[in-house]
Amino acid sequence: MKKICPLCETESKLFYEDTQRYYKCQNCHGIFVSDEQLPDTKSEKERYELHDDDSEDEGYRKFVSPITSNIIKDFKAEAKGLDFGAGTSQIITKVLQEVGYDIASYDPYFHNYPQLLEKKYDYIASCEVIEHFYHPKKEFTLLKNMLKEAGKLYLMTDIYDEKIDFASWYYKNDPTHVFLYTEKTFEYIKKAYNFKKLQIEKRLVVFL
């Protein structure tokens, strides 16, 4: 059986199956969960509420620092920012607001202010969010449209490559991780959404 890739709409073959079926796209090289196995919104929200994300925890602050430190390096405090998929903790928003940055939080479950999606931003941060996208084509279109001409998109996710044993890869075991990325997937996104530059450093992915 084949499925249509939700990012590039290419017919894709079965890649791996355990409790979920995963398909790998030969065009954008993304790996995605079969559409009929996507979690419903109630169970998805309940899973997020289990996350023990304390914005005061130094380890958690260090974890998000590849995004926060780069935003501080790249932009002045008065630049307009959005924490997209801020979660219960809003940690990126809080870390940056503590040093005077003008950043708002959006999350469809916990900070659902759709008016924020109608504005333009100098930068958008999205930490451990894009792997949850049910409709990545729609979501990346939205993210690109919300960026100003010289805006930057900062993402963090775990990136799959063929050296990883997918069967034992911890990152796929979260049932809400429904779209997984390779470096080639980000190269596809750069081209498809007309970004000028792509930088990848470990878990940090930056589009300009």
N, C-alpha and C positions, 0 to 999 in steps of 0.2 A: 504494500500500500504506500502511496505517496501523499505528501501534504504540501500545501502552498506556504512558502516562507512568508511570515508576517512582516518582514523588513523589506525584502526586494520582490516579493510575489513570484518567486521562481519555484517550480515544482521540485520537491526535495525528497530524498530517499530516507528510509529508516536507518538510523545510525546506531542506536543502542536501546535496549529495553530491560527494565527491571520493574519497579513499581510504577514507573512512568515510561512512556515511549518518547524517545528523542529523535528528531530528524535533523540532518545536517544539510545545509544549502551549499550547492557547488558554485553558486554565483557570489554571494556575499560571505560565505563560510561561517555563517551563524549557526548555532545549534538551538533548537527550540522544542518545547514540549508540545505534544499533540493537543490540538485545540479542545477536544472533548475531555481532556484531563486537566484543564486549567482550574485552579481552585476557585470556588465561588467567593464573592466579596466578603461574606460573613466570616468564613474560615480564614481568608487572607488577612482581614483586619485583626482577628483573634491571634494569629501568628505574630503579627507586628507588635501587638500589645504585650506579648511574652518577652520581647527584647528588653534586657536590663540595661538600658542606655541612660546612664547618669551623666549629665552634661558637666558635672563638677569632677568627674573621675579623670585623673591625669593620664591614665592609660588610654582612655577613649579620646581625649584631646590630642594625644600624640598620634593616635590612629588616623584622625582626620587632618593632621597637620600638613600632609602633602598638598591638600587643597587650600587650607587657610593661610599657610605661610606663602604660597605662591600668589594668592590674591593680594595679600599685603605687599608683596614685592612688586606686583604688576599694576596695582591701582591705588589711587589716593582714597582717603576715607569718604570723600563726598561722591564718589562714583556710585551709581545705582546698581544694587545686586539683588539676586533672588536665590534663595535656598530651596531648590525644587525637590520635593519629596523629603521634607525636613524631619518627618517622623515625630515621635512623641517628645524627644529631647530637644529638637531644634539646635543641635550642638554647633553646627557651622554658624548659624545666625548668632548664637550667644557669644561664641568666641570672637567673632568679628565686631559685634556691637560693643563688646567690652573695650575695644580699642577705637571706638567712635565711628565704625563703618555703617553706612546706610544700606542695610540689607533687610529684606522681608522674607517671611517663611510661607511656603505653600506646600500643602499635602492634601491629597483628596480625601483622606480619612480623618486627619487630626487638625488641619489648618486649612479648611476648604474655603478659600476666598477667591472665587473664579475671576473676580475683577483684576487680580494680580496678573492673570494670564493675558490680559489685553494691553499690558504695558511693554515698554522696551527697556532693556537692561544693558549695562556695560559688561556685566559678567553674570553667569549663572553657574551655581555649584550644585552637584547632584552626587551624593556619596552613598554607595551601595543601594542604588535605586534602579539603574537601567536594566539590571538582570530581572527585575520584576515587571518589565513592560509586556503587557499582553499584545499591544499593538504598536511595536516599535516604529513602524513607518509613520504613524500618526504622531507619536510622541516626539520623534526627532524633527519632524516638520514643525511642530509647535515650538520646540526649543530653539530651532534656527530662526523662526519668525520673531521670537521674543528678543533676540540679540540685536543690539545696535550694529552699525556697519563694521566697526572695529572691535566688536564684543568678543569675549572669550567664554568658552564652555569648558568647565572643569568637571571631570567625571572620575569616580573611583569604582572599580569592580575587579574581580579576579578574572584574569584572561587565560583562556584555554589554549594550549598548544599541543602538538602531537607527542611531545615527550611525556605528557601527563597520561597516566592510566585512568581513562574516563570512568571505568567501573568502580574504582576506589576513590575517585576525586570527591573530597568533602563538599565542594561548592555546589555540586548538583543535588546533594541530598536534602537541601531545603526545598520543600515542594512549591514555594513561592518564587524560586529562581527558575523562571520559565523561558528566558532567552539568554543564552550564553554567547560570549564574544571571543573571537580570535583577533589577532592583529590585522589580518586581512579584512575582517568585518569592519574595523575602524577605517581602514583604507577605503573600503567601499562607501562608508558614510561620508568621509571627507569629499569624495568625488560626487556622490549623489546629491549632497546638500550644499555643494559649492563653498565648502570651507577652504581657506587659503593654505592653512598649515595644520599639521597633525604632529603632536609630540606624545610619545608613550615612554613612561619611566616606571617600571614595575607595575603597580596597580593604578597609577595616575595616568589619565588620558586627557589631553588638552587640545581643543579645537579652536582655531582662530580664523 
